[in-house]
Amino acid sequence: MSISDEIKQSSFKNEETKAVINLIFTGNFIVQRQQAFMKPFGITMQQFNVLRILQGQKGQAISVLSITERMLDKMSNASRLVDKLFAKKLVSRVQCEKDRRAVDVYILPAGSALLTQIEVHLDEFGKQISQLGEENLKQLNELLDQFRASIS
């Protein structure tokens, strides 16, 4: 369905305006779908992002500041997210030996197990976008990269 049909707007000021509205609408559409997908697992997309970052550390510690730098949602409060994951016994927190103000974060086996469980279902979720075909997906990624570069 076209953006015009989705938001019931037949005309736009120009193609640039239409593209920005389409990006915002599509981004929100994806976020809503992913939030609904994550709900049965008892975590948010931001918490999932933190777990993926920690999993990528392959057992090495990472500071909350470094987590923040790697987050997809730059507005997320990584400290709060780590606290919630800690309360769910999915991560551990250890005071950094080099800087007592910093906290090192590790993923626990329960966090890794949850990620594995989610990723099985996430692959099924991701197959929906694969219908666009690899060449179209490459082009989409290039266009999105160009778009971000053009407005930064």
Secondary structure, 3 states (H helix, E strand, C coil): CCHHHHHCCCCCCCHHHHHHHHHHHHHHHHHHHHHHHHHHHCCCHHHHHHHHHHHCCCCCCEEHHHHHHHCCCCCCCHHHHHHHHHHCCCEEEEECCCCCCCEEEEECHHHHHHHHHHHHHHHHHHHHHHCCCHHHHHHHHHHHHHHHHHHC
